[in-house]
Amino acid sequence: MTGLEWALGGVVVALVVLQAVTFGLLLGARRRVRSLKQRLAEGRRPARPRLSVPTASDVVRTVVGTGIAVKDKGFGGMLRSSIDDLARWADVERPDLARMAAKDGTVTILFSDIENSTALNDRLGDKDWVQLLAKHDRALKKAVAAHAGHVIKTQGDGFMVAFAEPHEAVAAAVQAQRTVTGSTRGGLVDVRIRIGAHKGSAVQRDNDLFGRNVAYAARVAAQAGGGEIWVSDAVLAELDPESVVVDDSREVELKGLAGTHVVHEVDWRV
């Protein structure tokens, strides 16, 4: 056989192997979808995963990772990408997020991060920043756990959290703001977090629909400034108007999403 024939044979074998692997992945995905549909039809919800608490070494690794990212992307690039990176990770790495959905097949996704965290890190120095970040993380996780949420991913000072119900997400956001942004002691003075949330379908269709709602939540969070909570129309529609005060509503364009969208600022101080 010539060298070209050997090369072609190798390509054919590789394609066959790739096809077999792809077929196996598709079968696994179909089994997961059938299992999810059966659970939803029976009104059962899978057991929720327990929250994980980071160790001191985890926090240090996070800070080191943030430093590397700043070096690679620059300060501005790091600030713009933190929530986007979490959203992309969820879309690609966690297609099983649908199992955290409410009975109607929806999930509320919340994003949170610290305003001007890079500048704050630079002002405090790494040692004090690590201590502050640990206190921030504990406060966020306590708020999430108190309202039946699940931390999906953290990156630096950014959190991505899933809730079955919108009112749980907003209650957790309010508690987090009161504990962190409203802090007058405990080492969190001058720390301001920004939070955004959106509710959408968690049932995947062509590996696209759920990813859109993750991106939507990230874009809503990007509308928030430090000390603010912004939610989508879909979240506001599920909240009790007697218990939630809306400070402001805006019609905005959300990057990557067609048309204009209305977002609302929730007053957490009342």
PyMOL commands that set and color helices and strands:
alter all, ss='L'
color gray80, all
select helices_A, chain A and resi 3-41+56-93+95-100+117-124+126-146+166-179+209-222+233-236
alter helices_A, ss='H'
color red, helices_A
select strands_A, chain A and resi 106-114+150-155+158-163+193-201+228-232+246-253+260-266
alter strands_A, ss='S'
color yellow, strands_A
deselect
rebuild
show_as cartoon
